[in-house]
Amino acid sequence: MHPPLACASPVAATDSGSEPTAGETGASTHHASTSGVGSTDAPTTGASTSGTPTTGAPTTGDSPDGLHPIPADPQRDGDPDAGYHALVNNGYVSCGIPWTAYSQVFADAPEELRLPGRVGKNANLPYDKTAFVSASGVELVSANCLQCHAGEIDGKLVIGLGNASADFTVKVGGSAALADLFLDDPAEKAELQRFVARLNAVEPYTQTLTLGANPADNIAAVLFSHRDPWTMEWFDEPLLDLPPVVVTPVDVPPWWHMKKKHAMFYVGAGRGDHARTMMAASTLCTDDIDEARAIDEYFPDIRAYLLTLEPPAYPFAVDAALAAAGEQVFAATCAGCHGTYGAEATYPNVLVDLDVIGTDAALATDASQFAGRYVDWFNHGFYGEVSRLEPQVGYVAPPLDGIWATAPYLHNGSVPTVAALLDSPSRPQYWTRSHQSTDLDPAALGWHHEALDHGQDGEPSADLRKRIYDTTQPGYGNGGHTFGDALGASERAAVIEYLKTL
């Protein structure tokens, strides 16, 4: 599931007043790391099992316009109903806090945070937590994929919407360790110790600078570093060099795009069998290959469920005449990369070279899980049996279904509205927002936000600092994608109105 290789760490909190869960500027860059990674970490090495490069060079052929079509790969079939059941009930993140401790601290979730179709204790848990029995026989509670891949928009919880308010700026390993105070059973204490140890292993490499940014790529890199690629055995001392402590942020894309996309991840890296790649969320605590294969058996069902998801409908009025005019502008200027919509919908599945798109280079040039050593780990082990990583120096132009609900924009979430996306000089260098799901800006299409006169370095309050999106920070740049600048103001307004209909 994207990203990381899924949201493997059950540690983020959503900034919506609830308790924490347990668990550039303008200029494009096409050069070495902006996050302090040495050249050996840049994705320019590594070989796939077929002997072709896995990083650095496009695998889709030269293109004079910088657009590279991504071919489709065969996928396993699955049962979407079984997939939903597994997604919300199964313990694929196979460690966590013992139920004995969890139930003494947390009450049943309110109705609006529960999901239908959940069984047993899960029926009363919040949507992003799952209760299950571990291999050792201990009942545990852990995060599930919905911690990152469900979110609120206009006051409604939507499965498949990326969580744009998760808080990965905090350390929680120590907080989880406090659960030991509620435990007496040695087996429960051992399970908690294993969970806390995993949190402590990933925690230094997964703290983002701002609320809503996601560290999924770093999480995967750390977990790969500690595991044998074939047996899944965990080693306390890493077998590979760990990723940089500077975390490259990503904005979690919506799951309903998966039915159109030939490759997973912003850099087009996820090729081959998508279900096998999606299950990498299990690498936090799945410590033997038999358990991994058992999880893999039902992940095609989960993928099949994801393919049934549709975006939420735009909730406000649309100017039909203006939208019709916008469709014409969109067809002439945007559809070549982002596709067409309606009864005859098309999606070109193209990756755009970095020097063409011009957006922040960090993710495409030195991003943690896509450095050569991690690509090799993935491609030459259990995951590489049917899947492969082929990261490119560029970004996939995504489908735009439901774009109204998916702010902020660009791969790192650096632009708060579509209006600013289409008019690059108007993008705020420093900005903040309320993180309330109803605080929508229908005119600009995105979030109401406040432009600031200072970045994070100028904010003494830690709580306010993490609410500032600072585009001068490495990996957080808001440059590039300047194609809308060539449009007139009326044309941009028409395109925005059209996008509301997708």
N, C-alpha and C positions, 0 to 999 in steps of 0.2 A: 504494500500500500504506500502511497506516496504521501510525504516523504518518509522516511529513509527508505532506506529500506525500512520503512515504516516508523511510526512513532513508538519506538520500542521502550522508552522510559516512562514509567508510570509516576511521573513526578510533578507535572505541571498543574497549576491552578488556573481557573478561569476567573478573571477579574470582574465579577458581577455581584459582589457582595456575599458570596458563599464562602464557606470555609475552604482553606487550601486542601487539595486532595492529597491522600497519602501517596502515598505513592509518589569625483566624483562630483565634484558637484557639477553636473551638466556635461562634463567631458567624457567621451568614451575612452576605454583603455583596452589595449591589446598587447599587454606586456607581462612581465613576471608578476608574481604574487603581490596582491595588495594586503595580504594578511600575514605576512612574515614567513611564508613557507619557502623553503629553499628550492632550488631548481630540481632537486631529486624528487620533490613531492608534486611537481607539476605533472599533469596527466599526459605525458609524452612517451611513456614506456609501457611495457606489458604486452603479452600476446594472448590471443584467444586460443581455444583448443584447435581451431582451424589454421592457426599460424598467421592470421591477419592481425594488424594492430588493434588493440583494445582501447587505446586512448590517443588523443592528439590529432589524428588524421581522420577526416570524414570517411565513413564506410559507405556512403551513398554516392560517391563519385564527384568529380569536379563540376563546378557550376559557375558560369560567367556572372550570374546575378547574385551569387552567394546563397542560393536556396537549394537545399538538398532534400529531395523526397525520401521519406523513410519507408522501406518496404514492410509489409505485414508478415508476421510469423504465425504458424499454426498454434492454436490454443486448445487446451483441454475443455471439454464440455462439462457442465455442472448443473445442479438442481438449485434454482434461486431460492425456493422455499427452505430447503435444507441449509442453504448458505446463510440466510438470515438467522435461522435458529443457531447455527454455529457461531456466527459473528457476535451475537448478543448473549450466548450462554456458555461457550467453550472457553477453557482456560489455556489459550495458546500463548499468553504471556505467563509462563508457568512457575512464577514465584510471586510472593506478595506478603501481606500482613496476615497472620493467623486470625481467623474469624473470632476467636476468643477475645483478642484485643480489639479488633475493629468494632465489634458489636458493643463494646463497653464505652466507646468514644462517640460513635456516629449513630444517630437515629435513622429510622427508615426515611428514604428520600421522599420529598413532596411529590404529589401526583404528576406535576408538570415535568419532572425530571425522570420519570419512569417510562419504560417502553413496553408495548404489547408483545406478547409471545415469549416472555421470559418465564423461566420455571424455577421452582424452589426459592431459595433465598434471593436469587437474582430479580425476582418479581418486585422486591421492595428496595432494590439498590438503585442508585442513580445510573443513568444510561452509560456512563463511561467507566463503571466498575463491574467486575464479574467475580462471583464466588464459585469456587471449584475445589475439588479434592486433589491434592498433589500426589505424585508417585509414591511419596512416603506415607500417605494416608492422612495428612493434615489438611483440614479445610482452610483455604486461604481466600483472600480478597486481593485482586490486583486490577490494574488499569486494563482497558481493552483498546481496540483500534479507534473507538469513537472519542477517545480523549483528544485526539487531533483531528479526526475526520467526522465530527458532528459539531454544529455550532448554532447559535441563535441569530436570526435575522427578523427584524420587525416583530420581535417578541415571540417568535415561534422557533422551536427546536427543529432542525433539519438534519437528518442523517445524510452524510455525504458532503455537507458544506464544511469547508476547512475552518477550524477553530482559529479565528483571528484575534482572540483575546486571551489565549493561554499564557500563563506567566512562567517562563523558563529562566527568569532572571535570578531566581532564588535557589538556595541550596536546601534540600530537604532530607538528605541522608540521615543527618543527626536527629531530625524530628521523627523519622520512621523508627529509628533505634529506640526511641522512648517507649514504643509498644512493648518492649521487654518487661516493663514495669507491671504489665497486666498478665504476664505469662508465668506458669509454673512447670508445664510439661516440657521435658527435654526435647522432644521431637518438634514441638512448636517453636521453642527457642532456636533450634538448629535451622529451621526454615526461615525464621526472621533474620538470623545472622547471615544466611546466604543472600537474602533479598537486600539487606543493608550493604553487604559487601559489593554487590553489583551496582547499587546506586552510587556508592563511594567511588567505584571504578570509573563510571561515566561522568560523574558530576563535574569534575574540573574542566571537562571538555565540552560541556553542553549548556553553559550559561550565556544566554543572549543578552544584548544590551537593552533591549526594549520589549515592552509588553506586546504580545501578539506574534513576534518573530519566533520561528521554529528552528531548533538545532538538530533536526533529524539526521542530516548527513554526518555530523560529528558522532552522534550516538552509534550509528552503524559502524563507522571506522574503528571506534574503540572496541566494540564487541567483536569485530572481526579480528582485531589485534590479539585478543585473549583466547582465541579458539583454534583448535585443529580444524581445517576446512572439511575433512572427511568424517571425522568421528563426532564433531561438535563438542569434544571435551574442553572444559574451561581450565585455563591456567592462570593462577594469580599473577604471575609475572608475564607480561605480554610477550608474545612470540614475534610480533612485528613492531616497528617503531610506531609510537602513538601519534595521532594527528596534532596539529598546532592547537594551542590553548585558545587562540583567537577563533571564535566561532563564526562560520559563514552562515548568515540567516537565510531562511526560505519562508515564503508564504505558502500555506498548505492549499493546493488546488482542489477543486471539487471533484468528487468521485464520479459524477454523472458525465464527465468528459471521457471516462475510460472506454465507453462503447465506441468512441471514434478514434482513439489514439492507437497507433501502431507501436509506440515506444513509451515507456514510463520515464518519469523524471524530466525536469526542465531541460537538461542537456541531452535528452534522447538516449540515455544510457541503458534503460531497461529493455532488453530485447529477448527473443525467445519466449518461453512460457511465463506469462505474467503472474499466474497463481503462485508459482514457486518463489518468485521475487517478492510477492506480497507477503508471504508468510515469514519473511525475515524479521518481523516484529518479535518472533519467538526466540531470536538469538540472545535476548536478555538472560534467559534462564533455562532454555532447553539444552541440557548437557549431554545428551547421547543421541546417536543417529536413529535409533528405533523410535524414540519419541518424536524426533523431527519428521521422520517418514509418516508417522501416524497423523501429525498435523497436516502434512502435505496432502494426505488422502482427501481431506475435506476442503482445502482451500480453493479448488476449482469451483466448488459450490458457492463459496463466498464471492469469488469473482463473478459468477453467474448472477448473483444477487445485485452486485454493483452495476451490472449492465442493464438492470431494470430501472435504475434511478433516473428521475427527471428533475430538472431545476424547478424551484418554486416560481409561481407566476408573479410578475411585477404587480405590486399591490395598489398602485396609484393610477390616476387617469393618464392616458396617452393621447397626444394630439395626432390623430390618424393621418391627416394630410402632411404634417411635418415629418412624421415617421416614414411615409411613402417617399417623400423627397430624400430623406436620409438613406433609404434603402438604395436609391440610385447612386448616391455618392459613395456609399459603402461598397457597392458592387464594382465601382470603377477604381477605388483606391485601397480597399482593405481585403476584399474577398480572395485575392490571389494567395494570401498567407493564411487567413482565418476562416475561409470557406464561405459557403452560401447556406441559407436557412429557408425553411418552409418545406413544401411538399417534395421539391426536387433538391433537397439539401446535399451539399458536397463538403468534404473536408480534405484538403490536400496533404496533410501530414508532412509538413516541411520543417526542416531545421534551418535556421538563419545564421549565417556566419557571424561571429562576434563583431568583425569590423563593419558589417552591414547594419546590425541591430544596434550596436553601440551602447548597450546597457551594461550595468556594473559587471566587471569581468571576473570577480572573485570566484563565483560558483563554477564558471566554465574553465577556469585555468588552474585553480589549486584547491578544489573543494574536497576536503576530507575523504569521504568514502570513494571518491573517484580518482584519487591518486593511484599510481600504478600498482603499488604493493597490495592495495585492497581490491583492486580490479582482478589481479592475479589470484588472490585468495578466493574470491567469489567464483571466478571462471574455472578454476582448477580444483574444485571440490564438489561437495554435495549439491550446491546451488547450480553449479555449472553443468550438471548432468543434462538439464533441459533448458536452463536460462543462461543468459550471459550479460555482462556489462560492456557497453561500447560507448563510453562518454565522448562527446564531441566538443570542439571549441566553438560553441554557439548555443543558441537557445531555440527550443521548439515553439513555433507560433501556435498558441492554444486555440481550441474551439472557444466560442464566446457565448454559448448557451448559458443563460442565467447570469450574465455578467453583472447585472444590477446588484446581485446578492454577494458578489465575491470580492468587494473592495477590502483592503487596499490592493493596488495593482503593481505589475511587474513581478518578476520571480522572487524579489525580496520584500515585497509589500511596501515599497518606498513612496508610492504616489497615492494620495487619498481619494482621488476622484477621476472619473473618465475625462472630465473637462480638462483637468491638469495633464492627463496622459496625452491628450490631443493637442495641447498647447504648452510645449515644454518650458518656455520662459516663465510661465505662471506657477510652476511647481515650487512649493515651499521648501526651503533648505532645512528648516527646523519646524516641526509641527507636532501637535498633540490632539487627541480626541477623547471623547468621554468613555468609549468602550461600552456604551449602552446600545443594544441591538436595534432600538427604535430611533436612534439619532441619525437618520438617513437624510441625505441631501438630494431630493429628486431632480433639482435643476442641474446640478453638476454631476449627478449619478455617482454616488459613493457616500462617504462619511462627512458629516459636518466636522470641521476641524478648525483649529486655531493656529495660525502661523506665528512663530515665536522669533524673538530677536537674539536668542542664544541657544546653543546646543547643550548636550549633556555635560560637557566640561564646565559650563557656566551655571549649573544648577546644583546648589548645596544640598537640597532635600533628596534623599535617596528615593522616596516614594514618588516624587514628581519627576525625578531624573529618568526613571524607567518608563515613564509615560511619554517621553520625548522621542520622536523619531528624528534622529540626527543623521542626515545624509552625507555628512563629512566623515563618518566613521568607516573603517575598512569593511567592504562588503555591503554597505547600506546605501550606496550611491543611487541617485535618481535620474541619472542621465540616460541618453539614448532613446530609441523609439521616437524619433522626431518627425515621423512621416505626417502627422496631423498638422504640423506647423505650416505646411504648404496650403492648407485649406483656409478659406475665409471663415470669419466668425459665424456667419449664418449656416455655412456648410457643416461646421463642427456641431452647432446646435441641432441640426437635422440628423446627423449621425447619432448623436446622443439619444435623440427621441426614438430612432429606429432600434438602437440597442436595447431599449426598454422592452421591446416586443420579443426578444430572443429567449 
